[in-house]
Amino acid sequence: MKTTFYIVGTPIGNMEDMTFRAVRVLKEVDLILCEDVSNTQKILKHFEIKTKCTNYFANSRLGKIEEIIGMLKDEKNLALVSDAGMPTISDPGSLLIQKIYEAKEEVEVDIKVVPGPTALASALALSGFTGGEFVFYGFLPHKKGRETIFKEVSENKKISVFYESVHRIEKCLESLEKFLDEDRKIVIVKELTKIYEEVVRGKVKEVKKYFAENPEKIKGEFVIVVDSK
């Protein structure tokens, strides 16, 4: 019987978005790997999941990956979750999964995904932009390369999507205003699936003005969707 390594999506805000399958899998595995044990414990407690969990994050040492592969060799079933949403989508996990694939000659393991919410797909659905094709930039760099990406977005004939933190959203809007044509539309989605979820849609100047006039709205996490050129 093969060992199974599950990549499990968890809610991005609203606990009701947790799937039945995700709850079952997290109850059945031997160990849950997570970014932050205290954050994951909130989900586990809500769904009465008693499985133990341990930290695995982007900067985990390679020795940690070897430990995880060792557990798979010992026929332990494991699940990987992020703090919110799908692991590996602007979250840790890609390197670990790559190393497990590379170890398949030594250990019989099935790698399975348990799909869940993701801010990327949710924001695209809310945007109302058509065209189907998009480019996802994840979190933009803080400094180096940031302006280059804004130039690329301004010339993009596909929809552009990226994440931005509360600390840089105003500077982000300034850059978009600088590089985008006046009539180009953007959508900013904040606090997805939470009580204060909000969609702000319009030309960059209009969206920038909205946040300037409502500074109390600059809270939480943001997804920015820029319409194609």
C-alpha positions in Angstrom: 0.0 0.0 0.0 1.4 3.4 -1.1 2.1 6.2 1.3 0.2 9.4 0.3 1.3 13.0 0.5 -1.6 15.4 0.3 -1.5 19.1 -0.8 -4.6 20.5 1.0 -6.3 23.8 0.4 -7.7 25.6 3.4 -10.1 28.7 3.8 -8.7 32.1 2.9 -11.0 33.7 5.5 -14.4 32.1 5.8 -14.3 28.7 7.5 -17.4 27.6 5.6 -15.3 27.3 2.5 -13.4 24.3 3.9 -14.3 21.2 1.9 -15.6 17.9 3.4 -12.7 16.1 1.7 -10.1 18.5 3.3 -11.6 17.8 6.8 -11.6 14.1 6.2 -8.0 14.0 4.9 -6.7 16.1 7.7 -8.3 13.8 10.2 -6.9 10.7 8.6 -3.2 11.6 8.0 -0.5 11.0 10.5 0.9 14.5 10.5 0.1 18.0 9.1 2.9 20.2 7.8 2.0 23.9 8.1 3.5 27.4 7.9 2.4 28.4 11.4 1.2 25.9 13.9 -0.9 28.4 15.9 -2.7 29.5 12.7 -3.4 26.0 11.6 -4.6 25.0 15.1 -7.5 27.5 14.7 -8.7 25.6 11.7 -8.1 22.2 13.3 -10.0 23.2 16.4 -12.9 24.6 14.4 -13.4 21.2 12.6 -12.5 19.1 15.6 -9.4 17.7 13.9 -7.0 16.2 16.5 -4.1 15.4 14.1 -0.7 16.7 15.2 1.0 19.4 13.1 4.6 20.7 12.7 6.1 23.7 11.0 7.2 23.6 7.4 7.8 27.0 5.8 9.7 28.7 2.9 13.0 28.9 4.8 13.0 25.5 6.3 16.4 23.8 6.1 17.0 21.0 3.6 17.4 18.7 6.7 13.7 19.2 7.3 12.8 18.0 3.8 15.0 14.9 4.5 13.0 14.3 7.7 9.7 14.6 5.8 10.9 12.1 3.1 12.1 9.8 5.9 8.5 9.8 7.4 7.1 8.9 3.9 9.6 6.0 3.8 8.2 4.9 7.2 4.8 4.8 5.5 3.4 7.9 7.2 0.7 9.7 5.4 1.3 13.5 5.4 -0.7 16.6 4.5 0.7 20.1 3.6 -1.3 23.2 4.3 -0.5 26.9 4.1 -1.8 29.6 6.5 -4.7 30.3 4.0 -5.6 29.0 0.5 -3.6 26.6 -1.7 -0.1 25.6 -0.7 2.6 26.6 -3.3 0.4 29.5 -4.8 2.6 32.3 -3.4 3.1 30.0 -0.4 5.7 27.5 0.7 5.8 24.0 -0.6 7.0 23.8 -4.2 10.6 22.8 -3.3 9.3 20.1 -0.9 7.0 18.6 -3.5 9.8 18.7 -6.1 12.1 16.8 -3.7 9.4 14.2 -3.0 9.0 13.6 -6.7 12.8 13.2 -6.9 12.7 10.6 -4.1 10.1 8.4 -5.8 12.7 5.8 -6.7 13.3 5.3 -3.0 9.8 5.6 -1.6 6.5 4.6 -3.0 4.3 7.7 -2.6 1.3 9.1 -4.2 1.1 12.9 -4.4 -2.5 14.1 -4.3 -4.2 17.5 -4.3 -7.2 18.4 -2.3 -8.4 21.6 -4.0 -9.5 24.6 -1.9 -10.0 28.3 -2.1 -7.4 30.6 -3.6 -7.4 34.4 -3.7 -6.1 34.4 -7.2 -9.1 32.6 -8.8 -11.6 34.3 -6.5 -10.4 37.8 -7.5 -10.5 36.9 -11.2 -14.1 35.7 -10.9 -15.1 38.9 -9.2 -13.3 41.1 -11.7 -15.7 40.8 -14.5 -12.8 41.0 -17.0 -13.0 38.8 -20.0 -10.4 37.2 -22.2 -9.5 34.0 -20.3 -5.7 34.4 -20.4 -3.9 36.0 -17.4 -0.5 36.4 -15.9 0.0 35.9 -12.2 2.9 37.7 -10.5 2.3 36.6 -6.9 3.6 39.2 -4.4 5.6 41.9 -6.1 9.2 42.5 -5.0 9.6 45.3 -2.5 12.2 47.2 -4.4 14.4 45.7 -7.1 12.4 44.8 -10.2 9.2 46.3 -9.0 9.1 49.1 -11.7 10.0 46.6 -14.4 6.9 44.6 -13.5 4.6 47.7 -13.6 5.9 48.5 -17.1 5.2 44.9 -18.1 1.7 45.0 -16.7 1.0 48.3 -18.6 1.9 46.6 -21.9 0.3 43.3 -21.1 -2.4 42.1 -23.6 -3.5 39.5 -21.0 -5.1 40.2 -17.6 -2.5 40.8 -14.8 -3.0 39.6 -11.3 -0.8 40.1 -8.2 -1.0 40.3 -4.4 -0.1 43.4 -2.4 0.3 44.1 1.3 -1.5 46.8 3.2 1.8 48.6 3.6 2.4 49.1 -0.1 -1.1 49.4 -1.6 -1.0 53.2 -1.9 2.4 53.2 -3.6 1.2 50.4 -5.8 -1.7 52.6 -7.0 0.7 55.5 -7.6 2.8 53.2 -9.8 -0.3 51.9 -11.7 -1.5 55.5 -12.3 2.0 56.3 -13.6 2.3 53.4 -16.1 -1.3 52.6 -17.1 -3.4 54.3 -19.8 -6.1 56.6 -18.3 -8.9 54.4 -19.4 -7.4 51.1 -18.3 -9.6 49.4 -15.7 -8.4 47.7 -12.5 -10.1 45.8 -9.7 -8.9 45.7 -6.1 -10.4 43.0 -3.9 -9.7 43.1 -0.2 -10.5 40.8 2.7 -11.8 38.0 0.4 -14.5 35.8 2.0 -14.3 37.7 5.3 -16.9 40.0 6.8 -15.4 43.2 5.3 -14.8 41.7 1.8 -14.9 44.6 -0.7 -14.5 44.9 -4.5 -13.4 48.3 -5.8 -13.5 48.5 -9.6 -12.8 51.3 -12.0 -10.0 53.4 -13.7 -6.9 53.7 -11.6 -7.5 57.3 -10.8 -11.0 56.5 -9.5 -9.8 53.6 -7.4 -6.9 55.7 -6.0 -9.3 58.5 -5.1 -11.6 56.0 -3.4 -8.8 54.9 -1.0 -7.5 58.4 -0.5 -11.0 59.5 0.6 -11.6 56.3 2.7 -8.2 55.6 4.5 -10.0 53.4 7.0 -10.5 50.9 4.1 -6.7 50.4 3.8 -6.7 47.2 5.9 -6.1 43.5 5.3 -4.8 41.8 2.2 -5.3 42.9 -1.4 -5.5 41.2 -4.7 -5.1 43.5 -7.7 -6.5 42.6 -11.2 -5.5 44.8 -14.1 -7.5 44.4 -17.3 -5.8 43.5 -20.6 -4.5 46.3 -22.8 
